[in-house]
Amino acid sequence: MARDGVDPELVQLRREEARYYQDFARVMPNWMLAALTLGLLLRLFLILQAFRTV
């Protein structure tokens, strides 16, 4: 982009935007893993609770 005569401010903005999305992509799998783990623990708790009431 910088070689094509595009405004340097726009190039800088795009670089910052790319860094933001790259950082988000690194963090997102950890959030997904945490959500999956919590969901599985909740399901296990509810199953065990159902067996105790029978």
N, C-alpha and C positions, 0 to 999 in steps of 0.2 A: 504494500500500500504506500509506504513512504517513497518508493522509487517512482510511483505512478503520478506524482504531483498532487497527492491528497494532502489536505491541511494537516500539519503536524499535531495540532490539538486533537483532531479526530483520531489520528493514529494512536496517540497516547490514551485517549478514552477507550478505544477498542482493546488496547493492551491491558488496561486495568480491568475492563469487563471480562476479558479472557482469564485473567488471574483469579477473579472472583469466582467464576464458574468452575475453574480447575480446583480451587480450594473447596468449594461446595461438593464437588464430585468425590473428593477424598474423604470428606466427613460423612456424606450421606450413607454409605454402606454401614458405618458404625451405628447410625440411628436406626437403620432398617434391622440390623442384627439385634439391637436392644429391644425394639418393638416386637420382633418375633419371639425373643426369649421371654419377655413379659407375658405375651399372649399364651405361649405354651405353658408357662408356670401357672397362669390363671386357669387354663383349661385343666391341668393336672389337679389343681386344688379343688375345682368344682367336681371333677370325677371322683376324687377321694371323698369329698363331702357327701356325694350321692350314695356311695357305697356304705358310708357310716350310718346313714338314715335307714337303710334297708334292713 
